Amino acid sequence: MKRNLNTLCFVLVMLCIVALLSNNIDALQLCYEMGKGTAYTDATQRSFLIKTMIRAVDMNILLIAGILLIIVVSKINKGLVFVWQNITLFRWIGYLLGIHALVSSAINYVEKQASETFEGNPFDYQGVIAAIFVLMVAEIFAIGLRMKEEQDLTV
């Protein structure tokens, strides 16, 4: 059981690293082009810097959520499954994923307004679903912990 959980965490960390690298390749290329001084106006540079800063905040939100998830998994590996700290961590992960969904939706909306060729809906439904799922897991853990505490008091 622990081995499967650790394997899944390792895969999750690797996917996060790949996602971070793939999302930032375009930004690095544009930074290089701007550094060379090729045909970018001040307005383009300002809008690029604003979008890059917003994306950096978004990526840091996901990084913090990932760190909290690793903390939860390490507690579960130590045998601390139904404790209030895990429930609090799961709730924070859910809130951070919800904030990520809102920030991601805002970025997509701005890019849709700036581009005539953007297709699809700018709202990040997947992020909202992930946030709700994690918050549901937190509530399931809370119910399980309350039941465990009641059983401990009964015996």
Buried (B, 14 or more C-beta within 10 A) or exposed (E): EEEEEEEEBEEBEEEBEEEEEEEBEEBEEBBEEBEEEEEBEEEEEEEBEEBBEBBEEBBEBBEBBBEBBEBBBEBBBEEEBBBEEBBBBBBBBBBBBBBBBBBBBBBBBBEBEEEEEEEEEBBBEEBBEBBBEBBEBBEEBBEEBEEEEEEEEEE
